[in-house]
Amino acid sequence: MVRYDLRHLHEDFLARMDELLDQQVKPGEVAIFLFEIISNGKVHFESVQESADLIKKRGDELLNSLKFNEVDWTIVVRKQH
């Protein structure tokens, strides 16, 4: 299991998550991604849906998606291939 903190990327985390899944996560391995859902003081749940859509499009398995605290979200993904 590997953990990636993408909070420093703010709303630009999706490309990096995709890159990490391609290059760093091994097939069958579980990865935890932490990212922000707050931008300019407003909650943007679109980021959560966009991350779930990316995982589905890739063919990977979304194991969990939950609010980590007031500003951050965590998703747990198993890379399929």
Secondary structure, DSSP 8 states (H G I E B T S, - for coil): -EEEE-GGGGGG-HHHHHHHHHHTS-TT-EEEEEEE-EETTEE-THHHHHHHHHHHHHT-EEEEEEE-SSSEEEEEEE---
